[in-house]
């Protein structure tokens, strides 16, 4: 059965860590009592502990799925895991700004003290959603990053080895969401028309099993209403053909939004793949929107024509499926996340020959990355379930595009001659032009079909997971 899925790609090389996406999302969706601590969109500095602290450590929180004897089980079923505490998030605070204006005149400058947004009492601030921003307190937070477990301590104790990049995060609107199956009230559901995962507020009773089950910890408990809430992919905007607020306001233009077609019947099979093959298995269930048989089946399954046309122009399809430069975040959680990341290439561009040119010998360049800045092993731990080959392939293709345009624009080589660096990595001139248009110029980043409510797919609720 062919379904359409709303998706997003984020190009990490372009993120400047300004948190504009977080603030706009906060002001639109969670700027109210009960969700002061909730950030549906947040930007983390990597390496670091993230928000909530150590959310990637499923031995601590028990999110996602595990594969046992060929079957998927919710990890939280295996033993009792904890829900993130206030200390794992933070106690939201503001300041006594009025004291800056009402304090009596004296020699010292007036100051505003932090006060809790829960109690209104003065507090000593201990943590926040981005307290380790730009590697602040790195000697304490970096060793706690689960992705650093396989790397040597010298990676963060010697200045020459220090590295960092920004990681924006939203709900991944997974194809196999563990939060959906964990909910005893069946309040969590996945919209069949676009795959957006939502929580029915009339059914939710605040058991918080969804909070536990989500391995990305992107479901939040509203202490005021007693219900759980999460990112909704700005679906009122999405239905009108507009991008989510986080993408619209992104300063670095790192976010690409669109839809892809996928084979719903192969979702569980892909989620059961061996860890090193999870990325490939997820790519295999994404369907070619130009394939006549896929199009015919999509029409039979009720996918509207404008969704099929949008899938053909989708930057998500090209970056994740065709070019294979985008990767899912922690595929080993087996939820098949549908927010993808183009890994940062910034360590490669410092490797030049004596003439200031990139080396054409990619096999000699890329291993050097292991001795510079962001290690391949670290990126593979985050985006490829440890499969370094997937990360190397993505970085090689990104580097090939840079080399191609350097040859053409700087050295005056014809495109036909320069195309050899593309062909070595399975790219064409057409691919290069489209990648330049999207990645460098940032044009046509959103290909979003408008929703036609009269054609909305209505099917019985499907059991995800097992």
C-alpha positions as CSV (number, residue, x, y, z in Angstrom):
1,X,0.0,0.0,0.0
2,X,1.4,3.4,-1.0
3,X,1.2,6.2,1.5
4,X,2.5,9.8,1.5
5,X,4.7,11.1,4.3
6,X,5.5,14.6,5.3
7,X,9.3,14.8,5.8
8,X,12.2,17.2,6.4
9,X,15.9,17.4,5.7
10,X,18.3,19.6,7.6
11,X,21.7,20.5,6.2
12,X,23.9,20.7,9.3
13,X,26.8,22.6,7.6
14,X,24.4,25.6,7.2
15,X,23.1,25.7,10.8
16,X,24.6,28.7,12.7
17,X,23.0,27.8,16.1
18,X,21.0,31.0,16.4
19,X,17.9,29.2,17.9
20,X,15.5,31.3,15.8
21,X,13.6,28.2,15.0
22,X,13.2,27.3,18.6
23,X,12.0,30.8,19.6
24,X,9.4,31.0,16.8
25,X,8.1,27.5,17.6
26,X,8.0,28.4,21.3
27,X,6.0,31.6,20.6
28,X,3.5,29.9,18.3
29,X,2.9,26.5,20.1
30,X,4.1,26.3,23.7
31,X,4.1,29.8,25.1
32,X,1.5,29.0,27.7
33,X,1.2,27.7,31.3
34,X,2.0,24.0,31.5
35,X,4.5,23.9,28.8
36,X,7.1,26.4,30.0
37,X,9.8,23.8,29.8
38,X,8.8,22.2,26.5
39,X,10.7,22.9,23.4
40,X,9.1,21.1,20.4
41,X,12.1,22.4,18.4
42,X,15.5,22.8,20.1
43,X,19.0,23.2,18.8
44,X,21.8,21.2,20.6
45,X,25.5,21.6,20.4
46,X,27.4,18.4,19.6
47,X,29.2,16.9,21.3
48,X,27.0,17.4,24.4
49,X,24.3,15.9,26.5
50,X,21.3,17.3,24.7
51,X,17.8,18.1,25.9
52,X,16.7,16.4,28.1
53,X,20.0,15.3,29.4
54,X,21.3,12.2,27.8
55,X,18.1,11.6,25.8
56,X,20.0,9.2,23.5
57,X,20.8,6.8,26.4
58,X,18.0,4.2,26.1
59,X,19.5,2.2,28.9
60,X,18.4,5.1,31.0
61,X,15.1,6.0,29.5
62,X,14.0,2.9,27.5
63,X,12.7,4.4,24.3
64,X,12.3,2.9,20.9
65,X,12.2,-0.7,19.9
66,X,14.5,-3.7,20.4
67,X,14.7,-6.7,18.1
68,X,14.2,-10.1,19.9
69,X,14.0,-13.4,18.0
70,X,13.0,-11.6,14.8
71,X,10.2,-9.6,16.6
72,X,10.1,-6.0,17.7
73,X,9.3,-5.2,21.3
74,X,9.0,-1.8,23.0
75,X,12.1,-1.4,25.1
76,X,10.1,-0.1,28.0
77,X,8.4,-3.5,28.3
78,X,11.7,-5.1,29.2
79,X,12.1,-3.4,32.6
80,X,11.0,-0.3,34.4
81,X,12.6,2.8,32.9
82,X,12.4,6.4,34.1
83,X,10.6,9.4,32.7
84,X,12.9,12.5,32.4
85,X,12.7,14.5,35.6
86,X,12.6,18.2,36.1
87,X,16.4,18.1,36.6
88,X,16.8,16.3,33.3
89,X,14.9,19.1,31.6
90,X,15.3,22.3,33.7
91,X,13.2,24.5,35.9
92,X,12.0,27.3,33.6
93,X,12.9,30.7,34.9
94,X,12.5,34.4,34.3
95,X,14.0,37.4,36.1
96,X,12.7,40.1,38.5
97,X,12.9,42.7,35.8
98,X,10.7,45.1,37.7
99,X,13.4,45.5,40.3
100,X,15.6,47.2,37.7
101,X,13.1,50.1,37.7
102,X,11.8,50.1,41.3
103,X,15.0,49.6,43.2
104,X,16.1,52.6,45.2
105,X,19.0,54.7,43.9
106,X,22.4,53.5,45.1
107,X,26.0,53.3,44.0
108,X,25.8,49.7,42.7
109,X,24.0,48.7,39.5
110,X,20.6,47.1,40.1
111,X,20.3,43.5,39.1
112,X,17.5,41.1,38.3
113,X,17.4,37.8,40.1
114,X,16.2,34.5,38.5
115,X,12.8,33.3,39.6
116,X,11.0,30.1,38.9
117,X,8.2,30.2,36.4
118,X,6.5,27.5,38.4
119,X,6.5,29.0,41.9
120,X,7.6,32.6,41.4
121,X,10.3,32.0,44.1
122,X,13.9,33.0,43.6
123,X,16.0,30.0,42.5
124,X,19.6,29.2,41.7
125,X,19.7,28.3,38.0
126,X,21.4,24.9,37.6
127,X,20.6,24.0,34.0
128,X,18.8,25.0,30.9
129,X,17.8,23.7,27.4
130,X,21.1,24.9,25.9
131,X,23.4,25.3,28.9
132,X,26.1,23.4,27.0
133,X,25.7,25.6,23.9
134,X,28.9,26.2,22.0
135,X,30.7,23.6,24.2
136,X,30.1,25.6,27.4
137,X,31.2,23.4,30.3
138,X,32.5,20.9,27.8
139,X,34.8,19.2,30.2
140,X,31.7,18.1,32.1
141,X,29.1,17.6,29.4
142,X,31.1,16.2,26.5
143,X,32.1,13.0,28.3
144,X,28.4,12.4,29.1
145,X,27.5,12.4,25.4
146,X,26.6,8.7,24.6
147,X,28.1,9.1,21.1
148,X,31.5,9.8,22.6
149,X,31.7,6.4,24.2
150,X,33.8,4.9,21.4
151,X,36.2,7.8,21.1
152,X,39.3,8.6,22.9
153,X,39.3,11.1,25.7
154,X,41.9,13.1,23.8
155,X,39.2,14.1,21.4
156,X,37.9,16.6,23.9
157,X,40.9,17.3,26.1
158,X,43.3,18.4,23.4
159,X,42.4,21.7,21.7
160,X,43.6,20.5,18.3
161,X,41.0,17.7,18.4
162,X,38.0,19.8,19.6
163,X,35.1,19.8,17.2
164,X,31.4,20.9,17.3
165,X,28.3,21.3,15.2
166,X,24.7,22.2,15.8
167,X,21.9,19.6,15.8
168,X,18.4,21.0,15.5
169,X,15.7,18.6,16.5
170,X,11.9,18.2,16.2
171,X,9.6,15.2,16.4
172,X,10.6,12.8,13.6
173,X,7.0,11.7,12.7
174,X,8.3,8.2,12.4
175,X,7.0,5.5,10.1
176,X,7.1,3.0,13.0
177,X,6.4,5.3,16.1
178,X,7.0,3.6,19.4
179,X,5.0,6.4,21.1
180,X,1.9,5.3,19.2
181,X,2.0,1.7,20.4
182,X,2.9,2.5,23.9
183,X,-0.2,4.7,24.6
184,X,-2.7,2.6,26.5
185,X,-5.5,5.0,25.5
186,X,-4.7,4.9,21.7
187,X,-4.5,8.7,21.9
188,X,-1.4,8.8,19.6
189,X,-2.2,8.4,16.0
190,X,-0.5,8.8,12.6
191,X,-2.5,10.7,10.0
192,X,-2.9,8.4,6.9
193,X,-3.0,11.3,4.5
194,X,0.4,12.8,5.3
195,X,1.9,10.6,8.1
196,X,2.0,13.4,10.7
197,X,1.9,11.9,14.2
198,X,-0.5,13.6,16.6
199,X,-2.0,13.2,20.1
200,X,-5.8,13.2,20.5
201,X,-6.2,15.5,23.4
202,X,-9.7,14.2,24.1
203,X,-8.4,10.6,24.6
204,X,-5.1,11.4,26.4
205,X,-5.1,10.8,30.2
206,X,-1.5,11.8,30.8
207,X,-0.1,8.3,31.5
208,X,3.2,9.5,29.9
209,X,4.0,6.1,28.4
210,X,4.4,8.0,25.1
211,X,7.1,10.1,26.8
212,X,9.0,7.0,27.9
213,X,8.6,5.2,24.6
214,X,9.8,8.1,22.4
215,X,13.6,7.5,22.1
216,X,14.0,11.1,21.0
217,X,12.1,12.5,24.0
218,X,10.0,14.8,21.8
219,X,6.7,14.2,23.7
220,X,6.1,16.5,26.6
221,X,3.7,16.3,29.6
222,X,1.6,19.4,30.1
223,X,1.4,19.7,33.9
224,X,-1.5,22.2,33.7
225,X,-3.8,20.1,31.5
226,X,-2.5,16.7,32.6
227,X,-2.1,15.6,29.0
228,X,0.9,14.9,26.6
229,X,1.7,17.2,23.7
230,X,4.3,17.2,20.9
231,X,5.4,18.8,17.6
232,X,2.5,18.7,15.1
233,X,4.7,19.6,12.1
234,X,2.6,22.8,11.9
235,X,-0.1,20.8,10.1
236,X,-2.5,23.7,9.8
237,X,0.2,25.5,7.8
238,X,1.2,22.3,6.0
239,X,-2.3,21.7,4.8
240,X,-2.2,25.1,3.1
241,X,1.1,24.3,1.3
242,X,3.2,26.3,3.8
243,X,6.3,25.1,5.7
244,X,6.4,24.6,9.4
245,X,7.3,27.8,11.4
246,X,10.7,26.4,12.3
247,X,11.6,26.0,8.6
248,X,10.0,29.3,7.5
249,X,12.1,31.4,10.0
250,X,15.3,29.4,9.7
251,X,18.1,32.0,9.2
252,X,20.6,29.6,7.7
253,X,18.0,28.1,5.3
254,X,19.0,24.6,6.4
255,X,15.5,23.0,6.3
256,X,13.9,21.4,3.3
257,X,10.3,20.2,3.5
258,X,8.3,18.0,1.3
259,X,6.6,14.6,0.9
260,X,7.8,11.2,-0.1
261,X,5.8,8.0,-1.1
262,X,6.6,4.8,0.8
263,X,5.4,1.2,0.9
264,X,3.4,0.9,4.1
265,X,3.5,-2.9,4.0
266,X,7.3,-3.1,4.2
267,X,7.7,-0.7,7.2
268,X,8.0,-3.5,9.8
269,X,10.3,-5.5,7.6
270,X,12.6,-2.5,7.3
271,X,12.5,-1.8,11.1
272,X,13.7,-5.4,11.7
273,X,16.8,-5.1,9.5
274,X,20.3,-5.7,11.1
275,X,21.7,-2.5,12.5
276,X,24.2,-1.8,9.8
277,X,21.5,-2.2,7.2
278,X,18.9,0.0,8.8
279,X,19.6,3.0,6.6
280,X,19.5,1.0,3.4
281,X,16.3,-0.8,4.5
282,X,14.6,2.6,5.2
283,X,15.7,3.9,1.8
284,X,14.3,0.8,0.1
285,X,10.8,1.5,1.3
286,X,10.8,5.0,-0.2
287,X,9.3,4.6,-3.6
288,X,10.2,6.2,-6.9
289,X,7.4,8.7,-7.7
290,X,8.3,8.5,-11.5
291,X,7.6,4.7,-11.6
292,X,4.3,4.2,-13.5
293,X,3.4,1.2,-11.3
294,X,4.0,3.2,-8.1
295,X,1.9,6.0,-9.4
296,X,-0.9,3.6,-10.4
297,X,-0.9,2.0,-7.0
298,X,-0.8,5.4,-5.2
299,X,-3.9,6.5,-7.1
300,X,-5.6,3.2,-6.2
301,X,-4.7,3.8,-2.5
302,X,-6.2,7.3,-2.5
303,X,-3.1,9.4,-2.7
304,X,-4.1,12.7,-4.4
305,X,-2.5,13.8,-7.6
306,X,-1.0,16.9,-6.1
307,X,0.8,14.7,-3.5
308,X,2.2,12.5,-6.3
309,X,3.4,15.6,-8.2
310,X,4.9,17.1,-5.0
311,X,6.8,13.8,-4.4
312,X,8.4,14.1,-7.8
313,X,9.8,17.5,-7.0
314,X,10.6,16.7,-3.3
315,X,14.1,17.6,-2.1
316,X,13.6,14.9,0.5
317,X,13.4,12.2,-2.1
318,X,16.6,13.3,-3.9
319,X,18.7,13.9,-0.7
320,X,17.7,10.7,1.1
321,X,16.8,8.2,-1.6
322,X,18.5,9.3,-4.9
323,X,21.7,11.0,-3.8
324,X,22.0,9.3,-0.4
325,X,23.5,12.3,1.3
326,X,20.9,12.6,4.0
327,X,20.7,10.2,7.0
328,X,18.2,9.4,9.7
329,X,18.9,10.3,13.4
330,X,19.7,7.1,15.4
331,X,18.1,4.5,13.1
332,X,19.0,1.9,15.6
333,X,16.0,3.0,17.6
334,X,14.0,1.3,14.8
335,X,11.2,3.9,14.6
336,X,12.2,4.8,11.0
337,X,12.4,8.6,11.6
338,X,11.4,10.8,8.8
339,X,13.5,13.9,9.6
340,X,16.9,13.5,8.0
341,X,20.3,15.2,8.3
342,X,23.0,16.0,5.8
343,X,26.1,15.4,7.9
344,X,28.5,18.3,8.3
345,X,31.4,18.4,5.8
346,X,33.3,21.3,7.4
347,X,36.3,19.3,8.5
348,X,37.1,18.3,4.9
349,X,37.5,21.7,3.4
350,X,40.7,22.3,5.5
351,X,42.5,19.5,3.7
352,X,44.2,21.2,0.8
353,X,47.3,20.5,-1.3
354,X,50.2,23.1,-1.6
355,X,48.3,24.9,-4.3
356,X,45.2,25.4,-2.2
357,X,43.2,22.9,-4.1
358,X,41.2,19.9,-3.0
359,X,42.8,16.6,-3.7
360,X,41.1,14.6,-6.4
361,X,42.0,11.4,-4.5
362,X,39.1,11.1,-2.2
363,X,40.3,7.9,-0.6
364,X,43.4,9.8,0.6
365,X,41.4,12.8,1.8
366,X,38.6,11.2,3.7
367,X,40.6,9.0,6.1
368,X,42.3,12.2,7.2
369,X,39.0,13.3,8.7
370,X,39.5,10.7,11.4
371,X,42.5,12.8,12.6
372,X,40.7,16.2,12.3
373,X,37.7,17.7,13.8
374,X,34.5,15.6,13.5
375,X,35.4,11.9,13.5
376,X,33.5,9.6,11.1
377,X,32.9,7.3,14.0
378,X,31.0,10.0,15.9
379,X,28.8,10.9,12.9
380,X,28.1,7.2,12.2
381,X,27.1,6.7,15.8
382,X,24.5,9.4,15.4
383,X,23.2,9.0,11.9
384,X,24.0,5.5,10.6
385,X,23.7,3.0,13.5
386,X,27.5,2.8,13.5
387,X,27.8,2.2,9.7
388,X,30.7,4.4,8.7
389,X,30.3,3.5,5.1
390,X,27.0,5.4,4.9
391,X,28.6,8.6,6.3
392,X,31.7,8.3,4.1
393,X,29.5,7.9,1.0
394,X,27.5,11.1,1.9
395,X,30.6,13.1,2.6
396,X,32.4,11.9,-0.6
397,X,29.4,13.0,-2.7
398,X,29.2,16.4,-1.0
399,X,33.0,16.9,-1.5
400,X,32.6,15.8,-5.1
401,X,30.1,18.6,-5.7
402,X,32.5,21.2,-4.2
403,X,35.4,19.9,-6.3
404,X,33.3,20.0,-9.4
405,X,32.2,23.6,-9.0
406,X,35.8,24.6,-8.0
407,X,37.1,23.1,-11.2
408,X,34.4,24.9,-13.3
409,X,34.2,28.3,-11.5
410,X,37.8,28.8,-10.3
411,X,40.0,26.9,-12.7
412,X,37.9,27.3,-15.8
413,X,37.6,23.6,-16.6
414,X,34.6,22.7,-18.8
415,X,31.7,21.0,-17.1
416,X,32.1,18.0,-19.4
417,X,35.7,17.5,-18.3
418,X,35.0,18.3,-14.6
419,X,32.1,15.8,-14.6
420,X,34.7,13.0,-14.0
421,X,34.7,13.8,-10.2
422,X,30.9,13.4,-10.2
423,X,30.8,10.2,-12.2
424,X,33.3,8.6,-9.7
425,X,30.6,8.8,-7.1
426,X,27.5,8.1,-9.1
427,X,26.4,11.7,-9.7
428,X,25.5,13.4,-13.0
429,X,25.7,17.0,-14.3
430,X,21.9,17.2,-13.7
431,X,22.4,16.1,-10.1
432,X,25.2,18.7,-9.6
433,X,23.1,21.6,-10.9
434,X,20.1,20.6,-8.7
435,X,22.3,20.1,-5.6
436,X,23.8,23.5,-6.2
437,X,20.4,25.1,-6.6
438,X,19.1,23.5,-3.4
439,X,22.2,23.3,-1.1
440,X,24.1,26.5,-2.1
441,X,21.4,28.9,-3.3
442,X,18.6,27.5,-1.0
443,X,15.9,27.8,-3.7
444,X,12.7,25.8,-3.8
445,X,13.4,24.3,-0.4
446,X,9.7,23.7,0.2
447,X,7.5,21.5,-2.1
448,X,4.4,21.0,-0.1
449,X,1.0,20.0,-1.6
450,X,-2.1,21.6,-0.3
451,X,-4.5,19.2,1.5
452,X,-7.9,18.5,-0.2
453,X,-10.2,17.6,2.7
454,X,-12.8,16.1,0.4
455,X,-10.1,13.5,-0.7
456,X,-8.8,12.9,2.9
457,X,-8.0,9.2,3.4
458,X,-10.1,7.6,6.0
459,X,-8.9,4.1,7.1
460,X,-9.2,2.0,10.3
461,X,-6.5,2.8,12.9
462,X,-3.4,0.6,12.1
463,X,-1.3,-1.0,14.8
464,X,2.3,0.0,14.4
465,X,5.2,-1.9,15.7
466,X,4.9,-5.6,15.9
